């Protein structure tokens, strides 16, 4: 993992592996921290590895006050385009689609939620109800309707009774203190790193299935193949003796070991 800083704008790109093309996201705020970007880059790397792609995860951060964001974005695009690195980014926090022309991937949120719902139904075919902390749940609800799952409206999604809990409001939103009150059978992240490490451990102890976010949130990378790719990926890791998250980690690391001199230190959990 290394940080590549830009010279003409207060920005950086966290890169997991050198000398390969990369995919990830870009965020903009008054202050974007490198630590979170490194964690996200590792998550993207594991997604790509699970899909058998010899590419690196990346995560870009632009620190800029609101009044200077246009100039900051333009400066970022100009400089990174000149790198000839083959990096593409999903517009994330503080960045809108179309603002990083030439560097933006062709992903869409419909594919993201389609993949998450497919993962959820693979893990829990009998599911009939779901709840979420996502503020705009329209796309999620549309996909759930296609598989006859009702989205329960609740102001307290982490205590509501439902078969599925979709978490995606923010990174590390599901903490261990919340777990005793969770009623869902399966937790399905739609945002990377949505569940803390201790949150995961407490879910495992309570026998709540937590699906790996670097798979459930990887519909962006699957595109038109999301239907054929998501179900086998979830099935392969679901019954792993150490749980689906570690099972998915082992799958990613098995592929990484075929082309990386050594495995990276630290997993995206």
KOLVEXGU-566559 format. One record per residue (C-alpha): z, y, x; residue in one letter. Coordinates in steps of 0.1 Angstrom, whole numbers, padded with zeros to 4 digits, always signed. Layout:
ZYXa...
//
This chain:
+0000+0000+0000x-0008+0034+0013x-0011+0070+0000x-0043+0089+0005x-0036+0126+0001x-0063+0151-0009x-0069+0181+0013x-0079+0208-0011x-0056+0201-0041x-0020+0189-0046x-0030+0153-0054x-0030+0118-0040x-0043+0083-0047x-0020+0053-0042x-0042+0024-0029x-0029-0012-0027x-0056-0027-0004x-0081-0010+0019x-0118-0015+0023x-0126-0026-0013x-0135-0009-0045x-0107-0001-0068x-0097+0005-0104x-0067+0023-0119x-0055+0054-0136x-0051+0091-0131x-0022+0113-0143x-0016+0150-0142x+0017+0169-0146x+0038+0196-0129x+0050+0169-0105x+0037+0134-0102x+0058+0111-0080x+0043+0087-0055x+0068+0059-0063x+0056+0055-0099x+0020+0056-0087x+0026+0029-0062x+0041+0007-0089x+0011+0013-0112x-0013+0006-0084x+0004-0028-0078x+0002-0036-0116x-0035-0028-0116x-0040-0051-0085x-0024-0080-0103x-0046-0074-0134x-0077-0075-0113x-0065-0106-0094x-0058-0124-0127x-0094-0117-0136x-0107-0130-0103x-0119-0096-0091x-0117-0088-0054x-0107-0052-0059x-0077-0030-0053x-0054-0014-0078x-0051+0024-0075x-0032+0052-0092x-0039+0089-0088x-0015+0118-0093x-0023+0154-0096x+0006+0179-0095x-0004+0211-0112x+0010+0237-0136x-0008+0238-0169x-0025+0271-0162x-0042+0256-0131x-0051+0221-0144x-0088+0228-0148x-0092+0239-0112x-0070+0210-0100x-0091+0184-0119x-0123+0199-0106x-0110+0198-0071x-0099+0162-0074x-0133+0151-0087x-0152+0169-0060x-0131+0156-0032x-0127+0119-0043x-0164+0117-0052x-0171+0124-0016x-0150+0095-0004x-0177+0069-0013x-0149+0045-0021x-0161+0032-0054x-0129+0041-0072x-0129+0046-0110x-0100+0058-0131x-0087+0056-0166x-0076+0089-0180x-0039+0088-0185x-0010+0112-0189x-0021+0148-0188x-0058+0139-0185x-0083+0137-0213x-0114+0115-0214x-0144+0133-0200x-0124+0155-0175x-0132+0134-0144x-0169+0130-0149x-0184+0105-0124x-0150+0089-0116x-0140+0078-0151x-0144+0042-0161x-0160+0032-0195x-0128+0017-0210x-0116+0025-0245x-0083+0022-0264x-0099-0001-0290x-0104-0027-0263x-0068-0022-0251x-0053-0029-0285x-0077-0057-0293x-0065-0074-0261x-0029-0068-0268x-0031-0083-0303x-0051-0113-0291x-0024-0119-0265x+0003-0116-0291x-0013-0140-0316x-0019-0165-0287x+0018-0165-0279x+0029-0165-0315x+0002-0178-0338x+0026-0178-0368x+0033-0141-0365x+0031-0122-0398x+0049-0089-0390x+0050-0065-0360x+0068-0033-0351x+0060-0007-0324x+0074+0023-0306x+0039+0038-0302x+0037+0071-0319x+0000+0069-0329x-0002+0033-0340x-0035+0035-0360x-0056+0015-0335x-0029-0011-0332x-0025-0014-0369x-0063-0018-0374x-0064-0047-0350x-0033-0063-0365x-0049-0062-0400x-0078-0083-0387x-0054-0111-0379x-0033-0107-0411x-0003-0092-0394x+0015-0064-0411x+0028-0034-0391x+0063-0026-0402x+0071+0011-0401x+0105+0017-0386x+0123+0046-0369x+0142+0021-0349x+0116-0004-0336x+0139-0020-0311x+0163-0032-0339x+0138-0038-0367x+0131-0073-0379x+0096-0085-0370x+0079-0113-0353x+0062-0091-0326x+0074-0060-0308x+0046-0039-0292x+0061-0015-0266x+0040+0013-0251x+0056+0046-0256x+0063+0051-0219x+0069+0032-0186x+0103+0014-0185x+0110+0022-0221x+0126-0012-0228x+0159-0014-0209x+0184-0041-0209x+0209-0023-0231x+0184-0026-0260x+0179-0063-0258x+0209-0075-0278x+0195-0058-0309x+0159-0069-0306x+0149-0091-0335x+0113-0099-0324x+0103-0133-0310x+0077-0118-0286x+0075-0085-0267x+0040-0073-0261x+0036-0044-0237x+0006-0021-0243x+0017+0002-0214x+0021-0010-0178x+0057-0014-0166x+0070-0008-0201x+0099-0033-0196x+0125-0028-0168x+0133-0057-0145x+0168-0060-0161x+0153-0057-0195x+0130-0087-0187x+0159-0107-0174x+0180-0101-0205x+0151-0110-0228x+0147-0143-0209x+0184-0150-0214x+0180-0143-0251x+0149-0165-0253x+0127-0136-0262x+0092-0141-0248x+0080-0111-0228x+0043-0112-0220x+0031-0098-0187x+0020-0062-0191x-0006-0065-0164x-0024-0090-0187x-0016-0076-0222x-0026-0041-0211x-0057-0053-0192x-0082-0052-0221x-0097-0021-0205x-0109-0043-0176x-0122-0071-0198x-0145-0049-0219x-0168-0070-0241x-0153-0102-0227x-0118-0095-0239x-0120-0121-0267x-0131-0149-0244x-0108-0139-0215x-0075-0129-0231x-0065-0161-0249x-0070-0185-0219x-0051-0161-0196x-0021-0160-0219x-0022-0198-0226x-0023-0205-0189x+0009-0185-0182x+0028-0189-0215x+0044-0223-0208x+0051-0217-0171x+0086-0231-0162x+0097-0197-0149x+0082-0178-0179x+0049-0161-0185x+0055-0130-0164x+0062-0149-0132x+0035-0174-0142x+0010-0146-0143x+0024-0133-0109x+0017-0166-0093x-0018-0167-0107x-0025-0133-0093x-0010-0141-0060x-0030-0174-0058x-0062-0154-0060x-0050-0126-0037x-0042-0152-0010x-0079-0162-0009x-0090-0128+0005x-0059-0108+0016x-0045-0114+0051x-0010-0114+0036x+0004-0110+0001x+0018-0075-0008x+0055-0070-0009x+0069-0065-0044x+0057-0076-0078x+0048-0053-0107x+0080-0062-0126x
//
